[in-house]
Amino acid sequence: MACSAVTLSLATISAIISTVLLAIAFSTDNWVYVEVRRSNIQDYAQRKGGQEQLIEQMNTKYYYFTRTKGLFRICYPKERPNTVETYLSPVETHCMNIDYFVPDTDNVTKGFSDDALSRLHMGRSVIVIFIVAFFVIFIAFWTGVAGCWRRSPGNITATAILMLLACLLSAGAMGFWHGVEYYERERVVGEEFYQQWSNVLKQESRVSYDWS
């Protein structure tokens, strides 16, 4: 019995820590960090000459600015584009929302390519699956409370199964997120993504995973 109590205590503590970390990751905007060396691009434009279009894009397109990206927002820790409407996030950075076209009132997605639609659907799936995982964790919390209160092996077993399901759902959401990342880098899904960047932007950008 002592071993069971210790095991249950460790499982409870681990579940709480995991849920908190998952909630932090879900709600923060630091999944990916894109550093754009704008000064190098400006130097390139001055050296080459006749780069009016590049200079205009540098001042108007958000993907020419250093940014962080989460599930819901793109944020600018340094300079930000004046042509994009931003707002202050809870951590005082200027951000804009990622548009998942829900609902797609203007039928914008009708003109998307198959790859762009696949990326969009996977991005939506990430959000939905994470929400379902949190709901399952919420149910597991109450079955766990009932199991401890009544000393019911059935409730404790149900809690374990629900937590396992939540882990699998979270892993599935991460799989879809990496699918989105793959499409954004390797497929032609929009001018704001890697395959349609100018050569100088590709050379002067560094993409890395961030702390979220």
mmCIF file of the C-alpha atoms, coordinates in Angstrom:
data_MODEL
# 
_entry.id   MODEL 
# 
loop_
_atom_site.group_PDB 
_atom_site.id 
_atom_site.type_symbol 
_atom_site.label_atom_id 
_atom_site.label_alt_id 
_atom_site.label_comp_id 
_atom_site.label_asym_id 
_atom_site.label_entity_id 
_atom_site.label_seq_id 
_atom_site.pdbx_PDB_ins_code 
_atom_site.Cartn_x 
_atom_site.Cartn_y 
_atom_site.Cartn_z 
_atom_site.occupancy 
_atom_site.B_iso_or_equiv 
_atom_site.pdbx_formal_charge 
_atom_site.auth_seq_id 
_atom_site.auth_comp_id 
_atom_site.auth_asym_id 
_atom_site.auth_atom_id 
_atom_site.pdbx_PDB_model_num 
ATOM 1   C CA . MET A 1 1   ? 0.000   0.000  0.000   1.00 0.00 ? 1   MET A CA 1 
ATOM 2   C CA . ALA A 1 2   ? 2.871   2.390  0.807   1.00 0.00 ? 2   ALA A CA 1 
ATOM 3   C CA . CYS A 1 3   ? 4.348   1.765  -2.613  1.00 0.00 ? 3   CYS A CA 1 
ATOM 4   C CA . SER A 1 4   ? 0.974   2.459  -4.239  1.00 0.00 ? 4   SER A CA 1 
ATOM 5   C CA . ALA A 1 5   ? 0.625   5.719  -2.323  1.00 0.00 ? 5   ALA A CA 1 
ATOM 6   C CA . VAL A 1 6   ? 4.096   6.839  -3.388  1.00 0.00 ? 6   VAL A CA 1 
ATOM 7   C CA . THR A 1 7   ? 3.408   5.866  -6.991  1.00 0.00 ? 7   THR A CA 1 
ATOM 8   C CA . LEU A 1 8   ? 0.099   7.739  -7.014  1.00 0.00 ? 8   LEU A CA 1 
ATOM 9   C CA . SER A 1 9   ? 1.738   10.799 -5.472  1.00 0.00 ? 9   SER A CA 1 
ATOM 10  C CA . LEU A 1 10  ? 4.500   10.826 -8.075  1.00 0.00 ? 10  LEU A CA 1 
ATOM 11  C CA . ALA A 1 11  ? 1.960   10.326 -10.860 1.00 0.00 ? 11  ALA A CA 1 
ATOM 12  C CA . THR A 1 12  ? -0.158  13.208 -9.560  1.00 0.00 ? 12  THR A CA 1 
ATOM 13  C CA . ILE A 1 13  ? 2.810   15.570 -9.291  1.00 0.00 ? 13  ILE A CA 1 
ATOM 14  C CA . SER A 1 14  ? 4.034   14.592 -12.755 1.00 0.00 ? 14  SER A CA 1 
ATOM 15  C CA . ALA A 1 15  ? 0.566   15.107 -14.232 1.00 0.00 ? 15  ALA A CA 1 
ATOM 16  C CA . ILE A 1 16  ? 0.261   18.579 -12.695 1.00 0.00 ? 16  ILE A CA 1 
ATOM 17  C CA . ILE A 1 17  ? 3.706   19.649 -13.918 1.00 0.00 ? 17  ILE A CA 1 
ATOM 18  C CA . SER A 1 18  ? 3.037   18.250 -17.392 1.00 0.00 ? 18  SER A CA 1 
ATOM 19  C CA . THR A 1 19  ? -0.321  20.002 -17.646 1.00 0.00 ? 19  THR A CA 1 
ATOM 20  C CA . VAL A 1 20  ? 1.162   23.338 -16.576 1.00 0.00 ? 20  VAL A CA 1 
ATOM 21  C CA . LEU A 1 21  ? 3.998   23.043 -19.099 1.00 0.00 ? 21  LEU A CA 1 
ATOM 22  C CA . LEU A 1 22  ? 1.555   22.053 -21.834 1.00 0.00 ? 22  LEU A CA 1 
ATOM 23  C CA . ALA A 1 23  ? -0.664  25.043 -21.023 1.00 0.00 ? 23  ALA A CA 1 
ATOM 24  C CA . ILE A 1 24  ? 2.341   27.394 -21.117 1.00 0.00 ? 24  ILE A CA 1 
ATOM 25  C CA . ALA A 1 25  ? 3.429   26.030 -24.491 1.00 0.00 ? 25  ALA A CA 1 
ATOM 26  C CA . PHE A 1 26  ? -0.101  26.248 -25.887 1.00 0.00 ? 26  PHE A CA 1 
ATOM 27  C CA . SER A 1 27  ? -0.622  29.865 -24.869 1.00 0.00 ? 27  SER A CA 1 
ATOM 28  C CA . THR A 1 28  ? 2.793   31.426 -25.541 1.00 0.00 ? 28  THR A CA 1 
ATOM 29  C CA . ASP A 1 29  ? 4.195   32.745 -28.807 1.00 0.00 ? 29  ASP A CA 1 
ATOM 30  C CA . ASN A 1 30  ? 7.744   31.399 -28.814 1.00 0.00 ? 30  ASN A CA 1 
ATOM 31  C CA . TRP A 1 31  ? 7.544   28.142 -30.729 1.00 0.00 ? 31  TRP A CA 1 
ATOM 32  C CA . VAL A 1 32  ? 9.698   29.369 -33.603 1.00 0.00 ? 32  VAL A CA 1 
ATOM 33  C CA . TYR A 1 33  ? 12.153  32.279 -33.725 1.00 0.00 ? 33  TYR A CA 1 
ATOM 34  C CA . VAL A 1 34  ? 12.940  33.828 -37.108 1.00 0.00 ? 34  VAL A CA 1 
ATOM 35  C CA . GLU A 1 35  ? 15.869  36.239 -37.064 1.00 0.00 ? 35  GLU A CA 1 
ATOM 36  C CA . VAL A 1 36  ? 16.072  38.494 -40.119 1.00 0.00 ? 36  VAL A CA 1 
ATOM 37  C CA . ARG A 1 37  ? 19.315  40.432 -40.531 1.00 0.00 ? 37  ARG A CA 1 
ATOM 38  C CA . ARG A 1 38  ? 17.710  43.509 -42.035 1.00 0.00 ? 38  ARG A CA 1 
ATOM 39  C CA . SER A 1 39  ? 20.914  45.562 -42.026 1.00 0.00 ? 39  SER A CA 1 
ATOM 40  C CA . ASN A 1 40  ? 22.596  42.981 -44.272 1.00 0.00 ? 40  ASN A CA 1 
ATOM 41  C CA . ILE A 1 41  ? 19.662  43.075 -46.684 1.00 0.00 ? 41  ILE A CA 1 
ATOM 42  C CA . GLN A 1 42  ? 19.825  46.879 -46.769 1.00 0.00 ? 42  GLN A CA 1 
ATOM 43  C CA . ASP A 1 43  ? 23.559  46.728 -47.496 1.00 0.00 ? 43  ASP A CA 1 
ATOM 44  C CA . TYR A 1 44  ? 22.874  44.268 -50.321 1.00 0.00 ? 44  TYR A CA 1 
ATOM 45  C CA . ALA A 1 45  ? 20.236  46.573 -51.831 1.00 0.00 ? 45  ALA A CA 1 
ATOM 46  C CA . GLN A 1 46  ? 22.620  49.554 -51.707 1.00 0.00 ? 46  GLN A CA 1 
ATOM 47  C CA . ARG A 1 47  ? 25.469  47.620 -53.302 1.00 0.00 ? 47  ARG A CA 1 
ATOM 48  C CA . LYS A 1 48  ? 23.394  46.136 -56.108 1.00 0.00 ? 48  LYS A CA 1 
ATOM 49  C CA . GLY A 1 49  ? 21.300  49.190 -56.929 1.00 0.00 ? 49  GLY A CA 1 
ATOM 50  C CA . GLY A 1 50  ? 17.942  49.059 -58.665 1.00 0.00 ? 50  GLY A CA 1 
ATOM 51  C CA . GLN A 1 51  ? 16.424  47.150 -55.756 1.00 0.00 ? 51  GLN A CA 1 
ATOM 52  C CA . GLU A 1 52  ? 13.374  49.354 -55.229 1.00 0.00 ? 52  GLU A CA 1 
ATOM 53  C CA . GLN A 1 53  ? 11.037  46.363 -55.037 1.00 0.00 ? 53  GLN A CA 1 
ATOM 54  C CA . LEU A 1 54  ? 13.220  44.698 -52.398 1.00 0.00 ? 54  LEU A CA 1 
ATOM 55  C CA . ILE A 1 55  ? 13.349  47.894 -50.334 1.00 0.00 ? 55  ILE A CA 1 
ATOM 56  C CA . GLU A 1 56  ? 9.573   48.263 -50.572 1.00 0.00 ? 56  GLU A CA 1 
ATOM 57  C CA . GLN A 1 57  ? 9.064   44.683 -49.435 1.00 0.00 ? 57  GLN A CA 1 
ATOM 58  C CA . MET A 1 58  ? 11.445  45.244 -46.532 1.00 0.00 ? 58  MET A CA 1 
ATOM 59  C CA . ASN A 1 59  ? 9.247   48.058 -45.290 1.00 0.00 ? 59  ASN A CA 1 
ATOM 60  C CA . THR A 1 60  ? 5.850   46.476 -45.938 1.00 0.00 ? 60  THR A CA 1 
ATOM 61  C CA . LYS A 1 61  ? 6.071   42.669 -45.693 1.00 0.00 ? 61  LYS A CA 1 
ATOM 62  C CA . TYR A 1 62  ? 6.027   41.209 -42.201 1.00 0.00 ? 62  TYR A CA 1 
ATOM 63  C CA . TYR A 1 63  ? 8.315   38.315 -43.109 1.00 0.00 ? 63  TYR A CA 1 
ATOM 64  C CA . TYR A 1 64  ? 11.210  40.753 -43.581 1.00 0.00 ? 64  TYR A CA 1 
ATOM 65  C CA . PHE A 1 65  ? 11.153  41.429 -39.826 1.00 0.00 ? 65  PHE A CA 1 
ATOM 66  C CA . THR A 1 66  ? 12.556  39.422 -36.913 1.00 0.00 ? 66  THR A CA 1 
ATOM 67  C CA . ARG A 1 67  ? 9.673   37.634 -35.250 1.00 0.00 ? 67  ARG A CA 1 
ATOM 68  C CA . THR A 1 68  ? 8.514   34.828 -32.995 1.00 0.00 ? 68  THR A CA 1 
ATOM 69  C CA . LYS A 1 69  ? 5.625   32.558 -33.866 1.00 0.00 ? 69  LYS A CA 1 
ATOM 70  C CA . GLY A 1 70  ? 3.235   30.588 -31.688 1.00 0.00 ? 70  GLY A CA 1 
ATOM 71  C CA . LEU A 1 71  ? -0.007  28.766 -32.353 1.00 0.00 ? 71  LEU A CA 1 
ATOM 72  C CA . PHE A 1 72  ? -2.121  31.921 -32.323 1.00 0.00 ? 72  PHE A CA 1 
ATOM 73  C CA . ARG A 1 73  ? 0.136   34.931 -32.850 1.00 0.00 ? 73  ARG A CA 1 
ATOM 74  C CA . ILE A 1 74  ? 3.187   36.264 -34.637 1.00 0.00 ? 74  ILE A CA 1 
ATOM 75  C CA . CYS A 1 75  ? 5.111   38.734 -32.475 1.00 0.00 ? 75  CYS A CA 1 
ATOM 76  C CA . TYR A 1 76  ? 7.853   41.257 -33.173 1.00 0.00 ? 76  TYR A CA 1 
ATOM 77  C CA . PRO A 1 77  ? 10.444  41.584 -30.391 1.00 0.00 ? 77  PRO A CA 1 
ATOM 78  C CA . LYS A 1 78  ? 12.396  44.236 -32.322 1.00 0.00 ? 78  LYS A CA 1 
ATOM 79  C CA . GLU A 1 79  ? 11.188  46.332 -35.254 1.00 0.00 ? 79  GLU A CA 1 
ATOM 80  C CA . ARG A 1 80  ? 7.672   45.809 -36.564 1.00 0.00 ? 80  ARG A CA 1 
ATOM 81  C CA . PRO A 1 81  ? 6.062   46.553 -39.950 1.00 0.00 ? 81  PRO A CA 1 
ATOM 82  C CA . ASN A 1 82  ? 3.940   49.697 -40.058 1.00 0.00 ? 82  ASN A CA 1 
ATOM 83  C CA . THR A 1 83  ? 1.600   48.181 -42.646 1.00 0.00 ? 83  THR A CA 1 
ATOM 84  C CA . VAL A 1 84  ? 0.452   45.382 -40.321 1.00 0.00 ? 84  VAL A CA 1 
ATOM 85  C CA . GLU A 1 85  ? -2.029  46.025 -37.529 1.00 0.00 ? 85  GLU A CA 1 
ATOM 86  C CA . THR A 1 86  ? -0.565  44.813 -34.233 1.00 0.00 ? 86  THR A CA 1 
ATOM 87  C CA . TYR A 1 87  ? -1.534  44.914 -30.577 1.00 0.00 ? 87  TYR A CA 1 
ATOM 88  C CA . LEU A 1 88  ? 0.293   44.468 -27.280 1.00 0.00 ? 88  LEU A CA 1 
ATOM 89  C CA . SER A 1 89  ? 0.278   40.903 -26.006 1.00 0.00 ? 89  SER A CA 1 
ATOM 90  C CA . PRO A 1 90  ? 0.088   40.110 -22.253 1.00 0.00 ? 90  PRO A CA 1 
ATOM 91  C CA . VAL A 1 91  ? 3.912   40.097 -22.184 1.00 0.00 ? 91  VAL A CA 1 
ATOM 92  C CA . GLU A 1 92  ? 4.122   43.541 -23.817 1.00 0.00 ? 92  GLU A CA 1 
ATOM 93  C CA . THR A 1 93  ? 5.291   42.540 -27.299 1.00 0.00 ? 93  THR A CA 1 
ATOM 94  C CA . HIS A 1 94  ? 3.638   43.723 -30.490 1.00 0.00 ? 94  HIS A CA 1 
ATOM 95  C CA . CYS A 1 95  ? 1.743   40.848 -32.096 1.00 0.00 ? 95  CYS A CA 1 
ATOM 96  C CA . MET A 1 96  ? -0.714  40.022 -34.836 1.00 0.00 ? 96  MET A CA 1 
ATOM 97  C CA . ASN A 1 97  ? -3.091  37.082 -34.960 1.00 0.00 ? 97  ASN A CA 1 
ATOM 98  C CA . ILE A 1 98  ? -2.535  34.086 -37.227 1.00 0.00 ? 98  ILE A CA 1 
ATOM 99  C CA . ASP A 1 99  ? -5.528  33.759 -39.531 1.00 0.00 ? 99  ASP A CA 1 
ATOM 100 C CA . TYR A 1 100 ? -6.941  30.234 -39.701 1.00 0.00 ? 100 TYR A CA 1 
ATOM 101 C CA . PHE A 1 101 ? -9.913  31.487 -41.741 1.00 0.00 ? 101 PHE A CA 1 
ATOM 102 C CA . VAL A 1 102 ? -12.523 30.332 -39.231 1.00 0.00 ? 102 VAL A CA 1 
ATOM 103 C CA . PRO A 1 103 ? -15.030 31.226 -40.469 1.00 0.00 ? 103 PRO A CA 1 
ATOM 104 C CA . ASP A 1 104 ? -13.952 31.871 -44.047 1.00 0.00 ? 104 ASP A CA 1 
ATOM 105 C CA . THR A 1 105 ? -16.616 34.490 -44.689 1.00 0.00 ? 105 THR A CA 1 
ATOM 106 C CA . ASP A 1 106 ? -14.977 35.851 -47.843 1.00 0.00 ? 106 ASP A CA 1 
ATOM 107 C CA . ASN A 1 107 ? -14.208 32.387 -49.232 1.00 0.00 ? 107 ASN A CA 1 
ATOM 108 C CA . VAL A 1 108 ? -10.508 33.273 -49.366 1.00 0.00 ? 108 VAL A CA 1 
ATOM 109 C CA . THR A 1 109 ? -9.385  29.643 -49.174 1.00 0.00 ? 109 THR A CA 1 
ATOM 110 C CA . LYS A 1 110 ? -11.097 28.843 -52.473 1.00 0.00 ? 110 LYS A CA 1 
ATOM 111 C CA . GLY A 1 111 ? -8.014  30.112 -54.308 1.00 0.00 ? 111 GLY A CA 1 
ATOM 112 C CA . PHE A 1 112 ? -5.541  28.138 -52.182 1.00 0.00 ? 112 PHE A CA 1 
ATOM 113 C CA . SER A 1 113 ? -3.418  25.387 -53.705 1.00 0.00 ? 113 SER A CA 1 
ATOM 114 C CA . ASP A 1 114 ? -3.732  21.818 -52.433 1.00 0.00 ? 114 ASP A CA 1 
ATOM 115 C CA . ASP A 1 115 ? -0.531  22.203 -50.411 1.00 0.00 ? 115 ASP A CA 1 
ATOM 116 C CA . ALA A 1 116 ? -1.727  25.475 -48.890 1.00 0.00 ? 116 ALA A CA 1 
ATOM 117 C CA . LEU A 1 117 ? -5.043  23.859 -47.920 1.00 0.00 ? 117 LEU A CA 1 
ATOM 118 C CA . SER A 1 118 ? -3.249  20.875 -46.392 1.00 0.00 ? 118 SER A CA 1 
ATOM 119 C CA . ARG A 1 119 ? -1.112  23.224 -44.321 1.00 0.00 ? 119 ARG A CA 1 
ATOM 120 C CA . LEU A 1 120 ? -4.177  25.180 -43.203 1.00 0.00 ? 120 LEU A CA 1 
ATOM 121 C CA . HIS A 1 121 ? -6.116  22.054 -42.194 1.00 0.00 ? 121 HIS A CA 1 
ATOM 122 C CA . MET A 1 122 ? -3.151  20.707 -40.235 1.00 0.00 ? 122 MET A CA 1 
ATOM 123 C CA . GLY A 1 123 ? -2.790  24.057 -38.465 1.00 0.00 ? 123 GLY A CA 1 
ATOM 124 C CA . ARG A 1 124 ? -6.448  23.985 -37.479 1.00 0.00 ? 124 ARG A CA 1 
ATOM 125 C CA . SER A 1 125 ? -6.082  20.380 -36.337 1.00 0.00 ? 125 SER A CA 1 
ATOM 126 C CA . VAL A 1 126 ? -3.240  21.311 -33.982 1.00 0.00 ? 126 VAL A CA 1 
ATOM 127 C CA . ILE A 1 127 ? -5.506  23.742 -32.115 1.00 0.00 ? 127 ILE A CA 1 
ATOM 128 C CA . VAL A 1 128 ? -8.488  21.381 -31.989 1.00 0.00 ? 128 VAL A CA 1 
ATOM 129 C CA . ILE A 1 129 ? -6.482  18.373 -30.810 1.00 0.00 ? 129 ILE A CA 1 
ATOM 130 C CA . PHE A 1 130 ? -4.774  20.361 -28.052 1.00 0.00 ? 130 PHE A CA 1 
ATOM 131 C CA . ILE A 1 131 ? -8.166  21.619 -26.847 1.00 0.00 ? 131 ILE A CA 1 
ATOM 132 C CA . VAL A 1 132 ? -9.514  18.050 -26.796 1.00 0.00 ? 132 VAL A CA 1 
ATOM 133 C CA . ALA A 1 133 ? -6.411  16.978 -24.844 1.00 0.00 ? 133 ALA A CA 1 
ATOM 134 C CA . PHE A 1 134 ? -7.058  19.673 -22.222 1.00 0.00 ? 134 PHE A CA 1 
ATOM 135 C CA . PHE A 1 135 ? -10.690 18.556 -21.984 1.00 0.00 ? 135 PHE A CA 1 
ATOM 136 C CA . VAL A 1 136 ? -9.586  14.961 -21.409 1.00 0.00 ? 136 VAL A CA 1 
ATOM 137 C CA . ILE A 1 137 ? -7.181  16.149 -18.693 1.00 0.00 ? 137 ILE A CA 1 
ATOM 138 C CA . PHE A 1 138 ? -10.071 18.041 -17.067 1.00 0.00 ? 138 PHE A CA 1 
ATOM 139 C CA . ILE A 1 139 ? -12.163 14.859 -16.986 1.00 0.00 ? 139 ILE A CA 1 
ATOM 140 C CA . ALA A 1 140 ? -9.175  12.895 -15.674 1.00 0.00 ? 140 ALA A CA 1 
ATOM 141 C CA . PHE A 1 141 ? -8.838  15.401 -12.829 1.00 0.00 ? 141 PHE A CA 1 
ATOM 142 C CA . TRP A 1 142 ? -12.345 14.681 -11.594 1.00 0.00 ? 142 TRP A CA 1 
ATOM 143 C CA . THR A 1 143 ? -12.082 10.916 -11.994 1.00 0.00 ? 143 THR A CA 1 
ATOM 144 C CA . GLY A 1 144 ? -8.802  11.122 -10.075 1.00 0.00 ? 144 GLY A CA 1 
ATOM 145 C CA . VAL A 1 145 ? -10.422 13.114 -7.269  1.00 0.00 ? 145 VAL A CA 1 
ATOM 146 C CA . ALA A 1 146 ? -13.274 10.600 -7.130  1.00 0.00 ? 146 ALA A CA 1 
ATOM 147 C CA . GLY A 1 147 ? -10.790 7.720  -7.101  1.00 0.00 ? 147 GLY A CA 1 
ATOM 148 C CA . CYS A 1 148 ? -8.863  9.164  -4.161  1.00 0.00 ? 148 CYS A CA 1 
ATOM 149 C CA . TRP A 1 149 ? -12.005 10.143 -2.256  1.00 0.00 ? 149 TRP A CA 1 
ATOM 150 C CA . ARG A 1 150 ? -13.717 6.768  -2.647  1.00 0.00 ? 150 ARG A CA 1 
ATOM 151 C CA . ARG A 1 151 ? -10.517 4.709  -2.819  1.00 0.00 ? 151 ARG A CA 1 
ATOM 152 C CA . SER A 1 152 ? -11.878 3.261  -6.044  1.00 0.00 ? 152 SER A CA 1 
ATOM 153 C CA . PRO A 1 153 ? -9.453  1.219  -8.195  1.00 0.00 ? 153 PRO A CA 1 
ATOM 154 C CA . GLY A 1 154 ? -11.841 1.623  -11.135 1.00 0.00 ? 154 GLY A CA 1 
ATOM 155 C CA . ASN A 1 155 ? -11.711 5.415  -11.015 1.00 0.00 ? 155 ASN A CA 1 
ATOM 156 C CA . ILE A 1 156 ? -7.942  5.406  -10.646 1.00 0.00 ? 156 ILE A CA 1 
ATOM 157 C CA . THR A 1 157 ? -7.614  3.094  -13.645 1.00 0.00 ? 157 THR A CA 1 
ATOM 158 C CA . ALA A 1 158 ? -9.944  5.350  -15.644 1.00 0.00 ? 158 ALA A CA 1 
ATOM 159 C CA . THR A 1 159 ? -7.801  8.347  -14.687 1.00 0.00 ? 159 THR A CA 1 
ATOM 160 C CA . ALA A 1 160 ? -4.671  6.582  -15.911 1.00 0.00 ? 160 ALA A CA 1 
ATOM 161 C CA . ILE A 1 161 ? -6.340  5.703  -19.216 1.00 0.00 ? 161 ILE A CA 1 
ATOM 162 C CA . LEU A 1 162 ? -7.577  9.275  -19.691 1.00 0.00 ? 162 LEU A CA 1 
ATOM 163 C CA . MET A 1 163 ? -4.133  10.721 -18.981 1.00 0.00 ? 163 MET A CA 1 
ATOM 164 C CA . LEU A 1 164 ? -2.608  8.284  -21.463 1.00 0.00 ? 164 LEU A CA 1 
ATOM 165 C CA . LEU A 1 165 ? -5.185  9.410  -24.025 1.00 0.00 ? 165 LEU A CA 1 
ATOM 166 C CA . ALA A 1 166 ? -4.313  13.059 -23.316 1.00 0.00 ? 166 ALA A CA 1 
ATOM 167 C CA . CYS A 1 167 ? -0.623  12.272 -23.869 1.00 0.00 ? 167 CYS A CA 1 
ATOM 168 C CA . LEU A 1 168 ? -1.392  10.577 -27.183 1.00 0.00 ? 168 LEU A CA 1 
ATOM 169 C CA . LEU A 1 169 ? -3.551  13.507 -28.288 1.00 0.00 ? 169 LEU A CA 1 
ATOM 170 C CA . SER A 1 170 ? -0.815  15.988 -27.386 1.00 0.00 ? 170 SER A CA 1 
ATOM 171 C CA . ALA A 1 171 ? 1.737   13.918 -29.284 1.00 0.00 ? 171 ALA A CA 1 
ATOM 172 C CA . GLY A 1 172 ? -0.621  13.851 -32.266 1.00 0.00 ? 172 GLY A CA 1 
ATOM 173 C CA . ALA A 1 173 ? -1.005  17.635 -32.117 1.00 0.00 ? 173 ALA A CA 1 
ATOM 174 C CA . MET A 1 174 ? 2.776   18.015 -32.100 1.00 0.00 ? 174 MET A CA 1 
ATOM 175 C CA . GLY A 1 175 ? 2.970   15.702 -35.096 1.00 0.00 ? 175 GLY A CA 1 
ATOM 176 C CA . PHE A 1 176 ? 0.538   17.895 -37.010 1.00 0.00 ? 176 PHE A CA 1 
ATOM 177 C CA . TRP A 1 177 ? 2.500   20.997 -35.969 1.00 0.00 ? 177 TRP A CA 1 
ATOM 178 C CA . HIS A 1 178 ? 5.687   19.539 -37.407 1.00 0.00 ? 178 HIS A CA 1 
ATOM 179 C CA . GLY A 1 179 ? 3.685   18.768 -40.539 1.00 0.00 ? 179 GLY A CA 1 
ATOM 180 C CA . VAL A 1 180 ? 2.722   22.441 -40.765 1.00 0.00 ? 180 VAL A CA 1 
ATOM 181 C CA . GLU A 1 181 ? 6.357   23.393 -40.276 1.00 0.00 ? 181 GLU A CA 1 
ATOM 182 C CA . TYR A 1 182 ? 7.422   21.019 -43.066 1.00 0.00 ? 182 TYR A CA 1 
ATOM 183 C CA . TYR A 1 183 ? 4.873   22.447 -45.497 1.00 0.00 ? 183 TYR A CA 1 
ATOM 184 C CA . GLU A 1 184 ? 5.866   26.019 -44.662 1.00 0.00 ? 184 GLU A CA 1 
ATOM 185 C CA . ARG A 1 185 ? 9.505   25.302 -45.414 1.00 0.00 ? 185 ARG A CA 1 
ATOM 186 C CA . GLU A 1 186 ? 9.424   22.699 -48.200 1.00 0.00 ? 186 GLU A CA 1 
ATOM 187 C CA . ARG A 1 187 ? 6.235   23.393 -50.154 1.00 0.00 ? 187 ARG A CA 1 
ATOM 188 C CA . VAL A 1 188 ? 4.932   26.414 -52.060 1.00 0.00 ? 188 VAL A CA 1 
ATOM 189 C CA . VAL A 1 189 ? 2.116   27.562 -49.762 1.00 0.00 ? 189 VAL A CA 1 
ATOM 190 C CA . GLY A 1 190 ? 2.329   31.374 -49.887 1.00 0.00 ? 190 GLY A CA 1 
ATOM 191 C CA . GLU A 1 191 ? 4.712   34.260 -50.448 1.00 0.00 ? 191 GLU A CA 1 
ATOM 192 C CA . GLU A 1 192 ? 5.299   34.653 -46.717 1.00 0.00 ? 192 GLU A CA 1 
ATOM 193 C CA . PHE A 1 193 ? 6.864   31.195 -46.453 1.00 0.00 ? 193 PHE A CA 1 
ATOM 194 C CA . TYR A 1 194 ? 10.389  30.020 -47.209 1.00 0.00 ? 194 TYR A CA 1 
ATOM 195 C CA . GLN A 1 195 ? 10.042  28.634 -50.751 1.00 0.00 ? 195 GLN A CA 1 
ATOM 196 C CA . GLN A 1 196 ? 8.815   31.969 -52.123 1.00 0.00 ? 196 GLN A CA 1 
ATOM 197 C CA . TRP A 1 197 ? 11.234  34.209 -50.257 1.00 0.00 ? 197 TRP A CA 1 
ATOM 198 C CA . SER A 1 198 ? 13.807  36.135 -52.251 1.00 0.00 ? 198 SER A CA 1 
ATOM 199 C CA . ASN A 1 199 ? 17.304  34.650 -52.296 1.00 0.00 ? 199 ASN A CA 1 
ATOM 200 C CA . VAL A 1 200 ? 18.735  37.425 -50.145 1.00 0.00 ? 200 VAL A CA 1 
ATOM 201 C CA . LEU A 1 201 ? 15.990  36.920 -47.549 1.00 0.00 ? 201 LEU A CA 1 
ATOM 202 C CA . LYS A 1 202 ? 16.748  33.196 -47.422 1.00 0.00 ? 202 LYS A CA 1 
ATOM 203 C CA . GLN A 1 203 ? 20.433  33.935 -46.921 1.00 0.00 ? 203 GLN A CA 1 
ATOM 204 C CA . GLU A 1 204 ? 19.891  36.548 -44.225 1.00 0.00 ? 204 GLU A CA 1 
ATOM 205 C CA . SER A 1 205 ? 17.276  34.675 -42.175 1.00 0.00 ? 205 SER A CA 1 
ATOM 206 C CA . ARG A 1 206 ? 17.867  32.152 -39.424 1.00 0.00 ? 206 ARG A CA 1 
ATOM 207 C CA . VAL A 1 207 ? 14.981  29.960 -38.263 1.00 0.00 ? 207 VAL A CA 1 
ATOM 208 C CA . SER A 1 208 ? 15.246  28.132 -34.932 1.00 0.00 ? 208 SER A CA 1 
ATOM 209 C CA . TYR A 1 209 ? 13.024  26.558 -32.293 1.00 0.00 ? 209 TYR A CA 1 
ATOM 210 C CA . ASP A 1 210 ? 12.301  28.813 -29.349 1.00 0.00 ? 210 ASP A CA 1 
ATOM 211 C CA . TRP A 1 211 ? 11.588  28.081 -25.689 1.00 0.00 ? 211 TRP A CA 1 
ATOM 212 C CA . SER A 1 212 ? 7.837   27.383 -25.951 1.00 0.00 ? 212 SER A CA 1 
# 
